[in-house]
């Protein structure tokens, strides 16, 4: 069965298996010479079939971003997990239940209040709750700022007293705003320097730091030195997306995820083609609007996955998308017949995949060979 078969209803998610395997191989080659553990982040794929392609063993290791992911992957035998989001104290009982099911689930915090709650819960259940302290290396999001030695030692000391301190982690999310290779390399260097400095501070204060974990797809691919790092996390690399292409980490031809859609009509006076995929199928992410090339709501390809000129999804409503020539491109308008099947490459693979509950896996561009279930929720 291929993607033109009417039995495959649109919109649906399509994954090019060959591209996924190339993307995984590229990352493994990048870090293969370093003495680090690859802990792939599964928040994008949320599928055990996809996870098995990228993990180094059926048990992991892997990173996740929701406790639902910990439960679902744990149910399939993935037992080495890092919940790479700062813990809300109200979730700690659930963390313990997951751990008691046989999962080695590490969590993250960056503050004294949560650290005290972790210790209290661990003491109450008489069970260790392994915890990493998040470090802010670039001011992007959360974490203890590099150089705030007092706060880091204070949080670490609380966790260590209950045997819960496992190490430090960071996410160099500021790298997503870059587009030049030199800047990406500098961001990767800064990430490594900042997290290693934090680890050394803990050890100097006789506090254990077994894990030194970094992770962002742009910095992983741009790293020049991984000394002092014990593990790397990256997630979107498996599929890639238009935003990563805009950053310069991949090419459009590397993007393995797309949404299959069908032309359902036209507004000829506006030179619009209407498709059956709106923001419910594509997401409303407009991240590329801040990049040199604005991809609007997605780049339009033929059913084999090859881009069609300068066609983009210009606008979206809930279930309708508007396909038109990219404004300012100077390209001639193009009308696609009703019933034509297209594939739309996403701006943000995580956001687009989150709209769907399965992947259609294709070989040779358009032959469907498998369907992978996908889950959502928190």
C-alpha positions in Angstrom: 0.0 0.0 0.0 1.3 3.5 -0.8 0.4 7.0 0.3 -2.0 7.5 -2.6 -4.1 4.6 -1.4 -7.6 5.9 -0.3 -7.5 3.5 2.6 -4.9 5.9 4.2 -7.0 8.8 5.4 -5.7 12.3 5.7 -4.4 14.1 7.6 -1.9 11.6 9.1 1.7 11.5 10.2 4.2 10.0 7.8 7.8 8.9 8.8 10.5 8.2 6.3 12.3 5.2 7.9 15.5 5.6 5.8 15.8 9.3 6.9 15.3 8.4 10.5 18.0 5.7 10.4 20.4 8.2 8.6 19.7 10.8 11.3 20.4 8.3 14.1 23.6 7.1 12.5 24.8 10.7 12.1 24.4 11.4 15.8 26.0 8.1 16.8 29.0 8.9 14.5 29.2 12.4 16.1 29.5 11.1 19.6 31.0 7.7 18.9 34.5 8.6 19.7 33.7 10.2 23.0 33.4 8.4 26.3 29.8 9.4 26.9 26.4 7.7 27.1 23.7 8.6 24.6 20.5 9.2 26.4 18.0 10.0 23.6 15.1 12.2 24.5 11.8 10.4 23.6 9.5 13.4 24.1 9.2 14.0 20.4 8.5 10.4 19.3 6.4 9.2 22.2 6.4 5.7 20.5 8.1 2.5 21.7 8.8 1.5 18.1 10.6 4.7 17.4 12.4 4.5 20.8 13.8 1.1 20.0 15.5 2.4 16.9 17.5 4.9 18.8 18.1 3.5 22.3 21.3 1.5 22.8 19.4 -1.3 24.6 15.7 -2.2 25.2 16.1 -0.9 28.7 17.4 2.5 27.7 18.9 4.8 28.7 16.4 7.5 27.7 15.1 10.9 28.7 11.5 11.8 28.9 9.5 15.0 29.6 6.3 13.7 31.2 5.5 11.1 33.8 3.0 9.6 31.3 6.1 8.9 29.1 7.8 7.3 32.1 4.8 5.1 32.7 4.3 4.1 29.0 7.9 3.4 28.3 8.4 1.7 31.6 5.5 -0.6 30.7 7.4 -1.6 27.6 10.6 -2.5 29.6 12.5 0.8 29.4 13.8 1.0 32.9 16.6 3.6 32.8 14.9 7.0 32.5 15.6 10.7 33.3 12.5 12.9 33.8 14.2 16.0 32.4 11.8 18.6 33.7 11.9 20.3 37.1 9.8 18.3 39.5 6.6 19.6 40.9 6.4 18.4 44.6 2.8 17.1 44.0 4.2 14.6 41.5 6.6 12.9 43.9 4.2 10.2 45.0 3.7 9.3 41.4 7.5 9.2 40.8 7.8 6.7 43.7 5.0 4.5 42.3 6.8 4.4 38.9 10.1 3.6 40.6 8.4 0.8 42.6 7.3 -0.7 39.3 11.0 -1.4 38.5 12.0 1.8 36.7 15.2 3.6 37.7 13.6 7.1 37.3 15.8 10.1 38.0 14.3 13.5 38.4 15.5 17.1 38.2 15.3 20.2 40.4 16.9 23.6 40.8 15.7 24.9 44.1 15.7 24.3 47.9 12.0 24.0 48.2 11.7 21.0 45.8 14.9 19.5 47.2 13.4 19.4 50.7 10.2 17.9 49.3 12.2 15.2 47.5 14.0 14.3 50.7 10.8 14.3 52.7 9.1 11.9 50.2 12.2 9.7 50.0 12.3 9.5 53.8 8.5 8.8 54.0 8.7 5.9 51.5 12.2 4.7 52.7 13.2 4.8 49.0 15.9 6.9 47.3 14.8 9.3 44.6 17.8 9.9 42.4 18.0 13.6 41.5 20.0 15.8 39.1 20.4 19.5 39.7 19.6 21.6 36.7 22.2 24.2 35.8 21.4 27.3 33.7 24.3 27.8 31.3 22.8 30.4 29.0 19.8 32.2 30.6 17.4 30.3 28.4 15.0 28.8 30.8 15.4 27.3 34.3 18.3 26.1 36.5 20.8 27.4 39.0 22.9 30.0 37.2 26.6 29.1 36.6 28.6 30.9 39.3 25.8 30.8 41.9 27.9 28.5 44.0 26.0 29.0 47.2 22.7 28.0 45.8 24.2 24.9 44.1 25.9 23.7 47.2 22.8 24.3 49.3 20.5 22.3 47.0 23.1 19.5 46.6 23.7 19.2 50.3 20.0 18.8 51.1 19.8 16.0 48.5 23.0 14.3 49.5 22.0 14.0 53.1 19.2 11.6 52.0 21.4 9.9 49.4 19.4 11.4 46.5 22.1 13.4 44.7 23.1 11.8 41.4 24.6 14.7 39.5 24.0 17.8 37.3 22.3 18.4 34.0 21.6 21.3 31.6 19.8 22.2 28.4 21.5 24.9 26.2 18.2 26.0 24.8 19.6 29.4 23.7 21.3 27.5 20.8 17.9 27.3 19.1 18.1 31.0 18.4 21.4 30.7 16.4 22.0 30.2 12.7 25.8 30.5 12.3 28.2 27.5 12.8 30.7 29.5 14.8 28.0 30.7 17.2 26.7 27.2 17.6 30.1 25.9 18.4 30.6 28.7 20.9 27.2 27.7 22.5 28.3 24.1 22.7 31.6 25.1 24.3 29.8 27.3 26.8 27.4 24.5 27.7 30.2 22.1 28.4 32.3 24.6 30.4 29.3 25.6 32.5 28.1 22.1 33.5 31.6 20.8 34.1 32.3 23.8 36.4 29.2 22.9 38.3 30.2 19.3 38.6 33.7 20.3 39.8 32.2 22.6 42.5 30.2 19.7 43.9 33.2 17.4 44.0 35.3 20.1 45.6 32.7 20.3 48.4 32.8 16.5 48.9 29.4 16.1 47.2 29.0 13.2 44.7 28.4 14.0 41.0 28.3 10.8 39.0 26.2 12.2 36.2 27.1 15.3 34.1 24.4 15.5 31.4 24.0 17.9 28.6 21.4 18.1 25.8 20.2 20.1 22.9 20.2 18.9 19.3 22.1 22.0 18.0 24.9 21.9 20.6 25.3 18.1 20.4 25.9 18.4 16.6 28.2 21.4 17.1 30.3 20.1 20.0 34.0 20.0 19.7 34.9 18.8 23.1 32.9 16.5 25.4 35.5 16.0 28.1 34.0 16.0 31.6 30.6 15.0 30.2 29.1 11.6 31.1 26.0 11.6 28.9 24.3 13.6 26.2 20.5 14.0 25.5 19.0 15.0 22.2 15.6 14.2 20.8 14.4 16.1 17.7 17.3 14.8 15.7 15.5 11.6 15.0 12.9 13.4 12.9 14.4 16.9 12.5 12.2 19.8 11.3 12.2 23.1 9.5 13.3 25.0 12.6 16.4 22.8 12.9 17.1 23.3 9.2 16.9 27.0 9.8 19.3 26.8 12.7 21.6 24.9 10.2 21.8 21.6 12.1 20.2 19.6 9.2 19.0 20.1 5.6 15.4 20.0 4.5 16.2 16.6 2.9 17.0 15.2 6.3 13.5 15.9 7.7 11.9 12.5 8.3 8.5 13.6 9.6 5.6 15.0 7.5 1.9 15.3 7.5 0.0 13.7 4.6 -2.8 15.9 3.4 -5.3 16.2 0.5 -6.3 19.1 -1.7 -10.0 19.8 -1.1 -10.6 23.0 -3.0 -9.4 26.4 -4.2 -9.9 30.1 -3.8 -8.7 31.1 -7.3 -9.1 34.8 -7.0 -6.6 34.7 -4.1 -4.4 32.0 -5.7 -5.1 29.7 -2.7 -5.2 25.9 -2.6 -7.1 24.5 0.3 -6.0 21.3 2.1 -7.6 19.2 4.8 -4.9 20.0 7.4 -5.2 22.9 9.7 -3.6 23.7 13.0 -5.2 20.5 14.5 -3.0 18.4 12.2 0.0 20.7 11.6 0.1 22.6 14.9 0.2 26.4 15.0 3.9 26.7 15.7 5.5 29.6 13.8 9.0 29.3 15.1 10.6 29.8 11.7 9.1 33.3 11.5 12.1 34.5 13.5 14.6 32.9 11.1 16.0 34.1 7.8 13.6 31.9 5.9 10.0 32.0 7.1 8.3 28.6 6.4 4.9 29.8 7.7 3.0 26.7 8.8 5.0 24.2 6.8 6.8 23.5 3.6 4.7 21.8 0.9 6.0 18.7 -0.8 4.7 16.2 -3.3 3.5 12.8 -2.1 7.0 11.5 -2.4 8.3 14.1 0.0 10.0 16.4 -2.5 9.4 20.2 -2.0 7.2 21.8 -4.6 8.8 25.1 -5.6 8.1 27.8 -3.0 4.8 26.4 -1.8 4.1 26.8 1.9 1.1 26.5 4.1 0.3 30.2 4.4 -2.6 30.1 6.8 -4.4 27.6 9.0 -7.8 27.2 10.6 -8.8 24.3 12.8 -9.2 21.7 9.9 -8.3 23.8 6.8 -4.9 24.9 5.5 -4.2 27.4 2.8 -1.4 26.6 0.4 0.2 29.4 -1.6 3.4 30.6 -3.0 5.7 32.0 -0.3 5.1 35.8 -0.2 7.9 37.8 -1.8 9.4 34.8 -3.5 8.4 35.9 -7.0 7.4 32.4 -8.0 4.4 31.8 -10.2 1.2 30.7 -8.6 0.5 27.0 -8.8 -2.9 25.2 -8.8 -3.0 21.6 -7.6 -6.1 19.5 -8.6 -8.6 18.5 -6.0 -7.7 15.1 -4.6 -4.0 15.6 -4.9 -2.0 14.2 -2.0 0.7 16.4 -0.5 3.1 16.1 2.4 3.8 19.1 4.7 7.2 19.3 6.5 6.7 20.7 10.0 8.2 23.7 11.7 8.4 21.9 15.0 8.3 18.1 15.0 7.3 17.8 18.6 4.3 20.1 18.3 3.1 18.5 15.0 3.5 14.9 16.2 1.6 15.8 19.4 -1.5 16.2 17.3 -1.6 12.5 16.2 -1.9 9.0 17.7 0.1 7.0 15.1 2.8 7.2 12.5 2.6 5.7 9.0 6.1 4.3 8.2 7.2 4.6 4.6 10.0 3.0 2.6 11.2 4.2 -0.8 9.5 7.5 -0.1 5.9 6.4 -0.2 5.4 2.7 0.4 3.7 2.1 3.7 5.2 -0.8 5.6 4.2 -0.3 9.2 2.1 1.7 11.5 3.6 2.8 14.9 1.2 3.7 17.7 1.9 7.0 19.4 0.6 8.3 22.8 0.1 11.7 24.3 -0.8 13.3 27.6 1.0 14.0 30.9 
